């Protein structure tokens, strides 16, 4: 079979698949680099969107409880893996706008990651606490890693599950203050575990730096962050930003900050403080705090526009109708936007020219020009939360 | 522009502030807002179906052993040492009672 015939055959197969459900027209060949998913969390569905056309291509239904849902993409950018709250792991075909496969793999989960080689999908579970790892093609269960027991037959909740170079997954145990590395490089069915105890109280989320070197867990139970050097795990977990804000009475936190997709810009990391209405700026060479920028509320996402000229911040209740833009050179807020109530998430286009915002309580997704900050388009969406573009497929830790 | 922005923010804050007279019955509009708050914002930690997450399950069965006063107290003051924040700065007593009532009904859409 010639190459051309192959292409035609695949196109026909796609057209057939699309035709049966009447969703995305796939008769025309197309790439996936301009696609993304928007979580419509209350009704358990996702929208396939085109970020170049600012349009909605398809709706994929039947994904369960999508509160706190997140998405990773396979390396071809064709398949998205959606992690639902109810333990559902759904593989969505971006081209046909359909569910390829779906398993309900636990009672309660919080997110996941895809391995460096794109062959393993890992899910962090609350109930029963632990990590399960699946074959990315078939969603067959390959490995089950129960977390530390905490009595009454329960196990620690797992948070901050991230991919790391060397086909490793790294995650934190919320109830038992641990960080574990699961190394799948030798055998996808038999990971080698490295465990670090006493890393700090109540790790609530984590990130892996874009270069794949640092795993950093935020701590809810104390001020500071736990950091592991993935080049030298034998050196153990060390504390950074120890005791920031010590002595100050913490403010109530009406939504937990998110660390994945953290901002690195101008040689510095930009992090949400917890219990304080500020963004912390850390020098990446020394890991010392160099500034604390007062902002409008409790930051949730602190994200750098690709290129690093600005950092965008959204907030917890009661300030979740506001977004602020920080000038990374001036270390100060440069602009304050009020897109509407319930701004839950921000996703930049890979070159940073636009940012998509989910405005949950208005049932809208806004597309904003990051330079002029004008709203270019408004897409209807049912209680949108996370927005995920396929360009994430090629980034470590996303 | 700045003034307009500041006014908008103030207005938004005023809308979110607790009702002055907490014994007044809640307006249907406010009740609808509270339902969204319960489903979406409480749901962030407790699950949209309230079967639990980082926070504990809040289904009627899970809460069966606890009194209304106990639940209202927990919502108002939070649970120290956990991520559950005190909601008293944002919600009036009447609004907290309305949330307790909704939790009892377990009327998840």
Interface residues (C-beta under 8 A of the other chain):
Chain A: X41 X42 X65 X66 X67 X68 X85 X86 X107 X108 X110 X126 X127 X157 X159 X174 X202 X204 X220 X221 X252 X253 X254 X255 X256 X296 X317 X318 X321 X322 X336 X338 X341 X342 X360 X361 X383
Chain B: X5 X8 X9 X12 X13 X16 X36 X37 X39 X40 X41 X43 X44 X45 X47 X48 X49 X51 X52 X53 X54 X78 X81 X83 X85 X86 X89 X90 X109
